[in-house]
Amino acid sequence: MSVGWPTLCGVNRTDRLYAIVEDLRAISPRCRSARELALRFEVSSRTIERDISALQQAGVPIYAEVGRRGGYALDKSMSLPPLNFTPAEAVAVAIALSRTEQQPFADEARSALRKLVAAMPGPEGDRARQLAARVQILTDDKPESRYTGSIGRVIEEALLKGVVLRIHYGDAQSVLTTREVEPGAFVGGRSGWWYLVAWCRLRDAVRVFRLDRIVEAVLTEDPVPGRPLEAFDACVPDMIARTPVLD
């Protein structure tokens, strides 16, 4: 967690519009002035005003607060209420997410953490940032522990949307094949590699694909038939550590 408020320069307009919404969501119901947003994105206040207008016309519930401390805010229904996280709990979550670069849904993990900290009462959020500054985590730069981000993000989207993937895959002998697969599960191996467990339409059976051997992955519009998770588990008995707990 960072104490500073980083600028986001050089992003295209689509990315900037998305980032504005996420920033306002994170601090809601508080507001952010056009000047503050302009400083962050290194554009003019007029550009920010045009961006806000475009978002409002698209149906995003952003409203203007008037007054000396006014600015733009996102509707409360789109944000989290104040959370009773202690600074230690917030830092514990940050530590648990410290290796999200090597895991699926890394961007979403960072976004969730920003929202949690922003939803804490002001003094508690500041204490959490101060405590986080006193915790250092050694990084592991071994290639085998890295999550294959670009391919992984396509698979994440396929799992979220429930659609078939078309992949170009190189096996252990570097023989390339093109396959349509029905994503079943992401699996983290004990060696640090990540795998996609899927129903391979080419082989008409469940297959396990190591992410670094997937040369290309493309979403199709073909929905995945409903296959129970049990249909995939038997193929990876020595890989699955645990399923994330959400309750």
Secondary structure, 3 states (H helix, E strand, C coil): CCCCCCCCCCCCHHHHHHHHHHHHHHHCCCCECHHHHHHHHCCCHHHHHHHHHHHHHCCCCEEEECCCCCEEEECHHHCCCCCCCCHHHHHHHHHHCCCHHHCCCHHHHHHHHHHHHHCCCHHHHHHHHHHHCCCCCCCCCCHHHCCCHHHHHHHHHHHHHCEEEEEEEECCCCCEEEEEEEEEEEEECCCCCEEEEEEECCCCEEEEEEHHHEEEEEEEEEECCCCCCHHHHCCCCCCCCCCCCCC
